[in-house]
């Protein structure tokens, strides 16, 4: 996935979480190893994520995610 796609998935996840929580349901929430970011729940959709950083393979130092770079993303088979 590109860095931009990762950012958009996190934004979508937060949006689903907020919609379900406000609507009384149980929304999902994005958790990820090797990513860290700040969230502003009061910001408009598409602007809630700031300071998105990546730590490739949890072996390197943290740094800003590159929106055009391609990253390998791993998930459980029951999610995919």
C-alpha positions in Angstrom: 0.0 0.0 0.0 1.1 3.6 -0.5 1.5 5.9 2.4 -1.5 7.8 1.2 -3.6 4.6 1.1 -2.6 3.8 4.6 -3.6 7.3 5.8 -7.0 6.9 4.1 -7.6 3.5 5.7 -6.9 4.9 9.1 -9.2 7.9 8.4 -12.0 5.5 7.2 -11.6 3.4 10.3 -11.8 6.4 12.6 -14.9 7.6 10.7 -16.6 4.2 11.1 -15.7 4.1 14.8 -17.1 7.6 15.4 -20.3 6.9 13.4 -21.0 3.7 15.2 -20.1 5.1 18.6 -22.4 8.1 18.1 -25.1 5.9 16.6 -24.9 3.5 19.6 -23.1 0.7 17.8 -19.7 -0.8 18.2 -17.3 0.6 15.6 -13.9 -0.8 14.7 -10.7 1.0 15.4 -7.4 0.8 13.6 -4.5 -0.6 15.5 -1.2 -1.2 13.8 2.3 -2.2 14.7 4.9 0.1 13.2 2.6 3.1 12.8 1.9 5.9 15.2 -0.1 9.1 14.7 -2.2 11.7 16.5 -6.0 11.9 16.1 -8.2 14.9 16.4 -11.8 13.6 16.6 -13.2 17.1 16.2 -11.5 17.7 12.9 -13.2 17.2 9.6 -13.0 13.8 7.8 -9.7 13.6 6.0 -8.0 15.9 8.4 -8.2 13.9 11.6 -4.8 12.2 11.3 -1.6 14.2 11.9 2.0 13.2 12.6 1.7 9.9 10.9 5.0 8.0 11.3 6.3 4.6 10.3 8.9 2.4 11.8 9.7 -0.2 9.1 9.8 -3.7 10.5 10.2 -2.2 13.9 13.9 -2.2 13.4 14.5 1.4 12.3 13.8 4.8 13.8 10.5 6.5 13.5 10.0 8.9 10.6 7.2 10.5 8.6 5.3 8.2 6.3 5.9 9.0 2.6 2.6 9.3 0.8 4.0 8.0 -2.5 6.2 5.2 -1.1 5.0 1.6 -1.1 4.8 -0.2 2.2 4.2 -3.9 2.9 1.2 -4.4 5.0 0.4 -7.6 6.9 -2.9 -8.7 8.4 -4.6 -11.8 9.8 -6.3 -14.0 7.2 -9.7 -13.5 8.9 -9.5 -9.8 8.2 -8.3 -9.8 4.6 
